[in-house]
Amino acid sequence: MKNFLKNKIFYFFIVVFSSWFLTSCSQIIIGGATSTSMIIVQERSSKQAAIDILIKAKIEEAMFSNDYDKLFSKVRVIVYESRVLLVGTVTEQEIKAKADQISWNTKNVKEVANYITIGKNDLIDYVKDTRISLELRAKLLTDKEVSEVNFSVTTENRVLYLVGIAQNNKELNKVISHASNIAGVKKIVNLIKLKDLKNE
C-alpha cells in the first residue's frame, strides 16, 4: 500500500510538471524589446518534450526502487528525443549494467548512451564538475546565436557531455567552441545532432 501511494504521488507530480512544460514550450520567440533581441527556438515538439520527461521519470523511479544509494544517487539521466544519456560514477560494473538494462526496458526509448564510469568521486570532483556545467550554460544563455533551450549539458570527472539539437553546423560549432574554452575540461563528448539529421 505504501509503494502504491508513493507511485501515485510520483506520477501526479510528473503530470503536473508535464502540463507546465507543455505550456512553456509553446512559446517560440522570446525577446523583441530587449537590447540583445535574443531568439529562442525550441526544436523539440511539445509532445516529444512530454515523452522525454516521462521517460526520465520512469527510469529514475526504477533506479530509486532498485538501489537508492548505489544507483539512483550516483547516476544522472538526461533524455532528449527519446535518446537516453547515463552519466555518473558507480562502484561496480553490475550497477552500470543495471542502469543500462533499466533504460532499455523503458517504453519509447530509442537509444541509450551509457557513459557511467567505475570508481569513486569526492566533493572536490563534484564542485569542479558543477562549475564547468554552470559556466557552459551561462555561455550558451548569453550567446544570441545559440538557442540554449535546445541543449542539455552535464559534467562527470571533468568530462563535459553535450546533448541536443543544433539548427545548423554554425550553431553546433559555436556550442563546441564555448565548451572547449572552459578551463579544467579534460574531454568533450558531443552527442548533439543536427536538425536535418536528428531522426537518423
C-alpha positions as CSV (number, residue, x, y, z in Angstrom):
1,M,0.0,0.0,0.0
2,K,2.9,2.3,0.9
3,N,4.6,1.8,-2.5
4,F,1.2,2.2,-4.3
5,L,0.7,5.6,-2.7
6,K,4.3,6.6,-3.4
7,N,3.8,5.8,-7.1
8,K,0.5,7.7,-7.2
9,I,2.1,10.8,-5.7
10,F,5.1,10.5,-8.0
11,Y,3.1,10.3,-11.2
12,F,0.8,13.2,-10.0
13,F,3.8,15.5,-9.8
14,I,5.0,14.3,-13.2
15,V,1.6,15.0,-14.9
16,V,1.6,18.5,-13.3
17,F,5.1,19.3,-14.4
18,S,4.4,18.0,-17.9
19,S,1.4,20.3,-18.2
20,W,3.5,23.2,-17.1
21,F,6.3,22.2,-19.5
22,L,4.0,21.9,-22.5
23,T,2.6,25.4,-21.9
24,S,6.1,26.9,-21.6
25,C,7.3,25.1,-24.8
26,S,4.5,26.7,-26.9
27,Q,6.4,30.0,-26.9
28,I,8.8,30.0,-29.8
29,I,10.2,33.5,-29.7
30,I,11.2,35.4,-26.6
31,G,12.6,38.9,-26.6
32,G,12.0,41.6,-29.3
33,A,12.0,44.6,-27.0
34,T,15.3,43.6,-25.2
35,S,18.6,45.1,-26.3
36,T,20.0,41.7,-27.2
37,S,16.9,40.6,-29.2
38,M,17.6,37.0,-28.2
39,I,15.7,34.4,-30.2
40,I,14.9,31.1,-28.6
41,V,13.6,28.3,-30.9
42,Q,12.5,25.0,-29.4
43,E,13.4,22.3,-31.9
44,R,11.7,19.6,-29.9
45,S,7.9,19.4,-30.2
46,S,5.8,19.8,-27.1
47,K,4.7,16.1,-27.4
48,Q,8.2,14.9,-27.6
49,A,9.3,17.0,-24.7
50,A,6.5,15.5,-22.6
51,I,7.6,12.0,-23.7
52,D,11.2,12.7,-22.7
53,I,10.0,13.9,-19.2
54,L,8.1,10.7,-18.7
55,I,11.0,8.5,-19.9
56,K,13.3,10.2,-17.5
57,A,10.8,9.9,-14.6
58,K,10.2,6.2,-15.2
59,I,14.0,5.4,-15.4
60,E,14.7,7.4,-12.2
61,E,11.8,5.8,-10.4
62,A,13.1,2.3,-11.4
63,M,16.6,3.2,-10.2
64,F,15.2,4.6,-6.9
65,S,13.3,1.3,-6.3
66,N,16.2,-0.8,-7.3
67,D,19.0,0.8,-5.2
68,Y,18.9,4.3,-4.0
69,D,22.5,4.5,-2.6
70,K,24.5,2.7,-5.3
71,L,22.4,3.5,-8.4
72,F,19.8,6.4,-8.1
73,S,22.0,8.7,-6.1
74,K,25.1,8.1,-8.3
75,V,23.7,8.3,-11.9
76,R,22.3,11.3,-13.8
77,V,19.7,10.7,-16.5
78,I,19.3,13.1,-19.5
79,V,16.7,12.3,-22.1
80,Y,16.4,14.2,-25.4
81,E,14.3,13.0,-28.4
82,S,13.8,9.6,-26.7
83,R,17.6,9.1,-26.5
84,V,18.9,8.5,-23.0
85,L,22.3,9.6,-21.7
86,L,23.6,8.0,-18.5
87,V,26.4,9.7,-16.6
88,G,27.9,9.1,-13.2
89,T,30.4,7.2,-11.2
90,V,29.5,3.9,-9.5
91,T,31.4,1.3,-7.6
92,E,30.6,-1.9,-9.5
93,Q,30.2,-3.0,-13.1
94,E,26.9,-4.7,-12.2
95,I,25.4,-1.3,-11.2
96,K,26.4,0.2,-14.6
97,A,24.8,-2.8,-16.4
98,K,21.6,-2.5,-14.3
99,A,21.3,1.2,-15.3
100,D,21.6,0.2,-18.9
101,Q,19.0,-2.6,-18.5
102,I,16.5,-0.3,-16.8
103,S,16.9,2.3,-19.5
104,W,16.4,-0.1,-22.4
105,N,13.4,-1.6,-20.7
106,T,11.6,1.8,-20.5
107,K,8.9,2.5,-23.0
108,N,9.7,4.8,-26.0
109,V,13.5,4.7,-25.5
110,K,15.2,4.7,-28.9
111,E,18.9,4.8,-27.8
112,V,21.0,4.5,-24.7
113,A,24.4,6.1,-24.4
114,N,25.9,4.7,-21.2
115,Y,28.9,6.7,-20.0
116,I,28.8,5.6,-16.4
117,T,32.3,5.0,-15.1
118,I,33.5,2.7,-12.3
119,G,35.4,4.3,-9.5
120,K,34.9,6.8,-6.7
121,N,34.0,10.5,-6.6
122,D,34.5,13.1,-3.9
123,L,33.2,16.5,-3.1
124,I,36.1,18.3,-4.8
125,D,35.3,16.5,-8.1
126,Y,31.6,17.4,-7.7
127,V,32.4,21.1,-7.2
128,K,34.7,21.1,-10.3
129,D,32.1,19.4,-12.4
130,T,29.3,21.7,-11.3
131,R,31.4,24.8,-12.1
132,I,32.1,23.5,-15.6
133,S,28.5,22.8,-16.3
134,L,27.3,26.1,-14.9
135,E,29.9,28.0,-16.9
136,L,28.9,26.4,-20.2
137,R,25.2,27.0,-19.5
138,A,26.0,30.7,-18.9
139,K,27.9,31.0,-22.1
140,L,25.1,29.4,-24.1
141,L,22.5,31.5,-22.5
142,T,24.3,34.8,-23.3
143,D,25.1,33.9,-26.9
144,K,22.3,35.3,-29.0
145,E,23.3,33.0,-31.9
146,V,22.7,29.9,-29.8
147,S,19.2,28.6,-28.8
148,E,20.3,27.4,-25.3
149,V,16.9,25.7,-24.8
150,N,17.8,23.0,-27.3
151,F,20.9,21.8,-25.4
152,S,21.5,19.8,-22.2
153,V,24.9,19.6,-20.6
154,T,26.4,17.7,-17.7
155,T,29.9,17.0,-16.4
156,E,31.5,14.0,-14.7
157,N,35.1,13.8,-13.7
158,R,35.7,16.9,-15.8
159,V,34.4,15.2,-19.0
160,L,31.8,17.5,-20.5
161,Y,28.8,15.9,-22.2
162,L,26.7,17.8,-24.8
163,V,23.2,16.7,-25.8
164,G,20.6,18.3,-28.0
165,I,19.7,19.5,-31.5
166,A,21.7,22.2,-33.4
167,Q,19.9,24.1,-36.1
168,N,23.0,24.0,-38.3
169,N,26.7,23.5,-38.3
170,K,27.4,27.1,-37.3
171,E,25.4,26.7,-34.1
172,L,27.0,23.3,-33.4
173,N,30.5,24.7,-33.8
174,K,29.6,27.6,-31.5
175,V,28.5,25.3,-28.7
176,I,31.6,23.1,-29.1
177,S,33.8,26.2,-29.1
178,H,32.2,27.5,-25.9
179,A,32.8,24.1,-24.3
180,S,36.4,24.0,-25.5
181,N,37.2,27.3,-23.9
182,I,36.2,26.3,-20.3
183,A,39.2,25.8,-18.0
184,G,39.5,22.3,-16.5
185,V,37.7,20.3,-19.1
186,K,39.6,17.1,-19.9
187,K,37.4,15.9,-22.7
188,I,34.2,16.8,-24.6
189,V,31.7,14.1,-25.6
190,N,29.5,15.6,-28.3
191,L,26.1,13.9,-28.7
192,I,24.4,16.8,-30.4
193,K,22.5,16.1,-33.6
194,L,21.9,18.5,-36.5
195,K,18.3,19.4,-37.0
196,D,18.1,17.9,-40.5
197,L,19.7,14.6,-39.3
198,K,18.0,14.2,-35.9
199,N,16.0,11.2,-36.9
200,E,18.9,9.3,-38.3
